[in-house]
Amino acid sequence: QVQLVESGGGLVQPGGSLRLSCVASGIIFNGYAMGWYRQAPGKQRELVAVIRRGDSTYFADSVTGRFTISRDSAKNTVYLQMNSLKPEDTAVYYCNAVRRYSSDYVPLFDSWGQGTQVTVSS
């Protein structure tokens, strides 16, 4: 079955950087667009970034210009490089395969990983 394992979170000061990793197993990694989501306390999970099968990318307005997404197919891993972090980026970050649905993206798999906590605070 699909397994998604996120890592790389931590506590960082505003303006700092983190690089998150997500290792996917149980899927043909190259066959999927992959996305990063985040969920802050008391809020719904939101899509942050997508890397499509051709390596084109999409970013939510809130992170455009600060975050980049990349993938290493040899390692079945998708990365999220987060720069210029803000307190409002504090959340648990998750990855999932995604598919296009109308003008949006939706997660493909019902099973999520444990996520990785990112806390931006001075």
C-alpha positions, 0 to 999 in steps of 0.5 A, a space after each residue: 500500500 501507499 506510504 508517505 513519510 515526511 521529515 525535516 520540520 523543526 523550530 525556526 526563527 522568522 526569516 529562516 529556512 527549512 527543507 522538508 522531505 517526503 519519501 513515497 513508497 508503494 507507488 510508481 513515483 514518476 507517474 504522479 504529480 506530488 503536492 505539499 499540504 499544510 494544516 495549522 491549528 484550527 484550520 483546514 488542510 491547504 495545498 501549498 505546492 505541486 510538482 507535476 509529472 513534467 516538473 512544472 510547478 504550482 504554488 499557493 499565493 501565500 508562498 509564491 516566491 518563498 517556497 520551491 518544490 522539487 523531486 528526485 525520482 531515483 529516491 522516490 522523494 519530493 522536497 519543499 524548500 521553504 525560505 523567508 519563513 513567517 509565523 503564519 507558515 507554522 503548521 504540520 506539513 504533509 505530502 500526497 499525490 495529487 490530481 487535477 480537479 476542475 481548477 484545483 488539485 485534490 489529494 489522490 490517496 486517503 492515507 496520509 503520513 504523520 506529517 512534519 511540524 514546522 514552527 516559525 517563532 522568535 
